[in-house]
Amino acid sequence: MAYATSVPYRAGTEGFHTFRIPAVVVTRAGTVLAFAEGRRGSAGDSGHIDLVVKRSADGGDTWSEARVVAEEPRGGTVGNPAPVVTSDGRIVLVSVRQGPAATEAKIRRGQVPAADGRRVFVQESADDGVTWTAPREITASVKRPEWRWYATTPGHALQLRHGPHAGRIVVPANHSLPPAAGHDGTEGAYNGGHCLLSDDGGATWRIGYVDDNPDGYVNVNETTAAELPGGRLYLNTRTDSAAPGTRADAYSADGGQSLELPFRPQAGLSGPVVEGSVLFWEPTGTLLFSGPAAPDARALMTVRASDDFGVTWRVAHTVSGLPAAYSDLTALDAATVGLLYETGDFGPYESIAFRRVPAAELA
């Protein structure tokens, strides 16, 4: 079967060296918003990086030009887009930024002043993603003073629709801890996870659950979440640790305020160390996960499905055997799932593509 696939972002176009870190949402008007980091000077994770968006009014077939949503005034980094469409139709967008000379290694080592370290911002659009408010800093509300590295999701955030916490915005995130003596803070054991919560539509924010035991077994990194029936949360994270496999997962019964149990290894999702995305498809009660399935390389983008809320997993849709890395899932319409993902013929960062997948194939 031929699947409808478009390519909103290509490396070396529109004044950018590389586009990375996709996030996608569909507005109440049906417009698809594809967010990414527009990396100006190189494919690297630091330096001059802007947060950009493209809009599609035809379900992802064609796309607008890239529009800069946020930039660091001194030419630093803005990234890790975490957008969510709220019940009143606004798009709330949380992101992070750092100074032009900062790198992840320097931040983890504590070698960067607070003004140049990872800071957290929120902005919103009330006109279907055409214009955006100026970024408003919320770092003091959502980042503990001792945390060094900090990143939101990446990928879409969510607003709970069911249960006692309906209306709450949940943004999964991760951070790093100061190291013990004899370590420099770059070790994976100092990774931890948490989430940002807002109960007033994004006006005020606080920290929800925190899972950051530096034991070297499961060390939470990039995390995404899905809402299960009744408002229960399923969280899935990247981990590079001694635990089996490269994924871990957890559940929250109180809207992200705490975890039922700490993150535990999920060896049923085989693949490289990389970000992944989750989406609960309500019509069939199927939990979906997107990510590369090659065991030792960022390649073989695959959508896997769970019929028991994340306990066991099966392959539902293989995109291709090509190089592939980060991805994000969205409910495109009543019968279609959209997948925004990094891919290329010879490397995973050549483009960001968008694929429409009939939901019936994933059930």
Secondary structure, DSSP 8 states (H G I E B T S, - for coil): ----EEEEEETT-TT-SEEEEEEEEE-TTS-EEEEEEEESS-SSSSSSEEEEEEEESSTTSS----EEEE--TTS-EEEEEEEEE-TTS-EEEEEEEE-TT--HHHHHHT-S-GGGS-EEEEEEESSTTSS----EE-HHHHS-TT---EEE-SS--EE--SSTTTT-EEEEEEEE----TT--S-SGGGEEEEEEEESSTTSS-EEEEEE---SSS--EEEEEEEE-GGG-EEEEEEE-SSSSSSEEEEEESSTTSS-SS--EE-TTS---S---EEEEETTTTEEEEEEE--TTSSB-EEEEEESSTTSS-EEEEE--SSBEEEEEEEEEETTEEEEEEEE-SSSTTSEEEEEEEEGGGT-
